[in-house]
Amino acid sequence: MEYLLNITRQTRENFIKLIETSTVEELNEIPAGFNNNIIWNFGHIVASQQGLCYRLANVEPVIEKQYILPYTKGTKPEKFIDAEEINSLKEMMRNTINQLEEDLNGNKFMTYNSFKTAYGVEIKSSTEAVQFFVVHDALHYGIASAIKKVINTNK
C-alpha cells in the first residue's frame, strides 16, 4: 500500500508542477475538442479520491463539499477558478493522501459499498479504491498535460 501511495504522491507532485508552470488563465481555458480544463482535472483527482475512499466507506470526507461537488464525475467547469482556490486545491492534493495513509493505518474504513467505475472495474474495498485511483490520477494528469500542450500550440 505504501508503494501505491508513493506513486500517487509522485503523480500529484508532477501535476502540481504542471499547475505551477501555467497561468491562472491557462488553467481555466477549455481548448477546442475538450470538455474540461487543467484545473478541473486537478480538482477532480482530489474529489474522486474522497468519494472512492471515504464516501463509499461511509466515512465523512476530509475536505469540504465546496471542493468536492464542482469536480465530481459528470460535472464540467462552471466558473473561473482563481489563484486562491488553486492554492487550496494544491494543498489538498498533498494533504489528502497523507490523511488517507493515516486513516488506512488506523483501520478507519471498516465497510465499503462496492462501485463499478466508468472503466468497467468494480471496486469492493478501500484497498481496491487506492489501487484504482493510482490509475485514475495518472489518467487525469495525462489529460491535463494534453490540454497544456494544445494551449501552448495555439499561442
C-alpha positions as a Markdown table, in Angstrom:
| # | Residue | x | y | z |
|---|---|---|---|---|
| 1 | Met | 0.0 | 0.0 | 0.0 |
| 2 | Glu | 2.8 | 2.4 | 0.8 |
| 3 | Tyr | 4.3 | 1.9 | -2.7 |
| 4 | Leu | 0.9 | 2.8 | -4.3 |
| 5 | Leu | 0.5 | 5.9 | -2.2 |
| 6 | Asn | 4.0 | 6.9 | -3.1 |
| 7 | Ile | 3.2 | 6.5 | -6.8 |
| 8 | Thr | 0.2 | 8.7 | -6.2 |
| 9 | Arg | 2.2 | 11.3 | -4.4 |
| 10 | Gln | 4.7 | 11.5 | -7.3 |
| 11 | Thr | 1.9 | 11.8 | -9.9 |
| 12 | Arg | 0.4 | 14.6 | -7.8 |
| 13 | Glu | 3.7 | 16.4 | -7.5 |
| 14 | Asn | 4.1 | 16.2 | -11.3 |
| 15 | Phe | 0.6 | 17.6 | -11.6 |
| 16 | Ile | 1.4 | 20.4 | -9.2 |
| 17 | Lys | 4.5 | 21.3 | -11.3 |
| 18 | Leu | 2.2 | 21.5 | -14.3 |
| 19 | Ile | -0.1 | 23.8 | -12.3 |
| 20 | Glu | 2.8 | 26.0 | -11.2 |
| 21 | Thr | 4.1 | 26.4 | -14.7 |
| 22 | Ser | 0.7 | 27.6 | -16.0 |
| 23 | Thr | -1.1 | 30.9 | -15.7 |
| 24 | Val | -4.5 | 31.0 | -14.0 |
| 25 | Glu | -6.0 | 31.8 | -17.4 |
| 26 | Glu | -4.3 | 28.7 | -18.9 |
| 27 | Leu | -5.6 | 26.5 | -16.1 |
| 28 | Asn | -9.2 | 27.7 | -16.8 |
| 29 | Glu | -9.0 | 27.5 | -20.6 |
| 30 | Ile | -11.1 | 24.8 | -22.3 |
| 31 | Pro | -9.4 | 24.2 | -25.7 |
| 32 | Ala | -11.5 | 23.1 | -28.7 |
| 33 | Gly | -12.1 | 19.4 | -28.6 |
| 34 | Phe | -12.1 | 19.2 | -24.8 |
| 35 | Asn | -15.0 | 19.5 | -22.3 |
| 36 | Asn | -12.9 | 20.5 | -19.3 |
| 37 | Asn | -9.7 | 22.3 | -18.4 |
| 38 | Ile | -6.5 | 21.7 | -16.4 |
| 39 | Ile | -7.8 | 22.9 | -13.1 |
| 40 | Trp | -11.0 | 20.8 | -13.3 |
| 41 | Asn | -8.9 | 17.7 | -13.9 |
| 42 | Phe | -6.7 | 18.7 | -10.9 |
| 43 | Gly | -9.7 | 19.2 | -8.6 |
| 44 | His | -11.4 | 16.1 | -9.9 |
| 45 | Ile | -8.5 | 13.9 | -8.6 |
| 46 | Val | -9.0 | 15.3 | -5.1 |
| 47 | Ala | -12.8 | 15.0 | -5.2 |
| 48 | Ser | -12.7 | 11.4 | -6.7 |
| 49 | Gln | -10.3 | 10.2 | -4.1 |
| 50 | Gln | -12.6 | 11.5 | -1.3 |
| 51 | Gly | -15.6 | 9.7 | -2.9 |
| 52 | Leu | -13.9 | 6.4 | -3.6 |
| 53 | Cys | -12.1 | 6.1 | -0.3 |
| 54 | Tyr | -14.3 | 7.9 | 2.2 |
| 55 | Arg | -17.9 | 8.3 | 0.9 |
| 56 | Leu | -18.1 | 4.7 | -0.3 |
| 57 | Ala | -16.7 | 3.5 | 3.0 |
| 58 | Asn | -19.4 | 5.5 | 4.9 |
| 59 | Val | -16.7 | 7.8 | 6.3 |
| 60 | Glu | -17.0 | 11.6 | 6.2 |
| 61 | Pro | -14.7 | 13.1 | 3.6 |
| 62 | Val | -11.8 | 15.1 | 5.0 |
| 63 | Ile | -12.3 | 18.1 | 2.7 |
| 64 | Glu | -15.3 | 20.5 | 2.5 |
| 65 | Lys | -18.1 | 19.8 | 0.0 |
| 66 | Gln | -17.3 | 23.0 | -1.8 |
| 67 | Tyr | -14.1 | 21.3 | -3.1 |
| 68 | Ile | -15.9 | 18.1 | -4.0 |
| 69 | Leu | -19.2 | 18.9 | -5.7 |
| 70 | Pro | -17.8 | 21.0 | -8.6 |
| 71 | Tyr | -15.3 | 18.3 | -9.5 |
| 72 | Thr | -17.2 | 15.1 | -9.3 |
| 73 | Lys | -17.7 | 12.7 | -12.2 |
| 74 | Gly | -20.2 | 14.1 | -14.7 |
| 75 | Thr | -19.5 | 17.8 | -13.9 |
| 76 | Lys | -17.7 | 20.3 | -16.0 |
| 77 | Pro | -16.1 | 23.6 | -15.3 |
| 78 | Glu | -18.8 | 26.1 | -14.4 |
| 79 | Lys | -16.8 | 29.1 | -13.2 |
| 80 | Phe | -13.4 | 30.7 | -13.3 |
| 81 | Ile | -11.1 | 29.2 | -10.6 |
| 82 | Asp | -9.0 | 31.9 | -9.0 |
| 83 | Ala | -5.5 | 31.7 | -7.6 |
| 84 | Glu | -6.8 | 31.3 | -4.0 |
| 85 | Glu | -8.8 | 28.2 | -4.8 |
| 86 | Ile | -6.0 | 26.8 | -6.9 |
| 87 | Asn | -3.7 | 27.1 | -3.9 |
| 88 | Ser | -6.2 | 25.4 | -1.7 |
| 89 | Leu | -6.5 | 22.6 | -4.2 |
| 90 | Lys | -2.7 | 22.2 | -4.3 |
| 91 | Glu | -2.6 | 21.9 | -0.5 |
| 92 | Met | -5.4 | 19.4 | -0.5 |
| 93 | Met | -3.7 | 17.4 | -3.3 |
| 94 | Arg | -0.9 | 16.7 | -0.8 |
| 95 | Asn | -2.7 | 16.6 | 2.5 |
| 96 | Thr | -5.5 | 14.2 | 1.4 |
| 97 | Ile | -3.0 | 11.4 | 0.6 |
| 98 | Asn | -1.2 | 11.8 | 3.9 |
| 99 | Gln | -4.6 | 11.8 | 5.7 |
| 100 | Leu | -5.7 | 8.7 | 3.7 |
| 101 | Glu | -2.5 | 6.9 | 4.7 |
| 102 | Glu | -3.1 | 7.7 | 8.4 |
| 103 | Asp | -6.8 | 6.6 | 8.1 |
| 104 | Leu | -5.8 | 3.3 | 6.3 |
| 105 | Asn | -3.2 | 2.6 | 9.0 |
| 106 | Gly | -5.8 | 3.4 | 11.7 |
| 107 | Asn | -8.4 | 1.0 | 10.2 |
| 108 | Lys | -10.9 | 3.8 | 9.7 |
| 109 | Phe | -12.5 | 2.0 | 6.7 |
| 110 | Met | -14.4 | -1.0 | 8.1 |
| 111 | Thr | -17.2 | -1.2 | 5.5 |
| 112 | Tyr | -17.4 | -0.5 | 1.8 |
| 113 | Asn | -20.2 | -0.1 | -0.7 |
| 114 | Ser | -18.9 | -1.6 | -4.0 |
| 115 | Phe | -18.9 | 0.6 | -7.0 |
| 116 | Lys | -18.5 | 0.0 | -10.7 |
| 117 | Thr | -16.3 | 2.6 | -12.4 |
| 118 | Ala | -16.6 | 4.1 | -15.9 |
| 119 | Tyr | -13.6 | 1.8 | -16.7 |
| 120 | Gly | -15.9 | -1.2 | -16.0 |
| 121 | Val | -13.9 | -2.1 | -12.9 |
| 122 | Glu | -15.7 | -3.0 | -9.7 |
| 123 | Ile | -14.2 | -1.6 | -6.5 |
| 124 | Lys | -15.1 | -3.6 | -3.4 |
| 125 | Ser | -12.9 | -2.2 | -0.7 |
| 126 | Ser | -10.8 | 0.8 | 0.3 |
| 127 | Thr | -7.7 | -1.1 | -0.6 |
| 128 | Glu | -9.0 | -1.6 | -4.2 |
| 129 | Ala | -10.1 | 2.1 | -4.3 |
| 130 | Val | -6.4 | 3.1 | -3.6 |
| 131 | Gln | -5.3 | 0.7 | -6.3 |
| 132 | Phe | -7.7 | 2.2 | -8.8 |
| 133 | Phe | -7.1 | 5.8 | -8.1 |
| 134 | Val | -3.4 | 5.4 | -8.9 |
| 135 | Val | -4.5 | 4.7 | -12.5 |
| 136 | His | -7.2 | 7.4 | -12.3 |
| 137 | Asp | -4.8 | 10.1 | -11.1 |
| 138 | Ala | -2.4 | 9.3 | -13.9 |
| 139 | Leu | -5.2 | 9.4 | -16.5 |
| 140 | His | -6.3 | 12.9 | -15.4 |
| 141 | Tyr | -2.7 | 14.1 | -15.2 |
| 142 | Gly | -2.3 | 12.9 | -18.8 |
| 143 | Ile | -5.4 | 14.7 | -19.9 |
| 144 | Ala | -4.3 | 17.9 | -18.3 |
| 145 | Ser | -0.8 | 17.5 | -19.9 |
| 146 | Ala | -2.5 | 17.2 | -23.3 |
| 147 | Ile | -4.6 | 20.3 | -22.6 |
| 148 | Lys | -1.5 | 22.2 | -21.7 |
| 149 | Lys | 0.2 | 21.1 | -24.9 |
| 150 | Val | -2.8 | 22.2 | -27.0 |
| 151 | Ile | -2.9 | 25.6 | -25.2 |
| 152 | Asn | 0.9 | 26.1 | -25.9 |
| 153 | Thr | 0.5 | 25.1 | -29.5 |
| 154 | Asn | -2.4 | 27.5 | -30.0 |
| 155 | Lys | -0.4 | 30.5 | -28.7 |
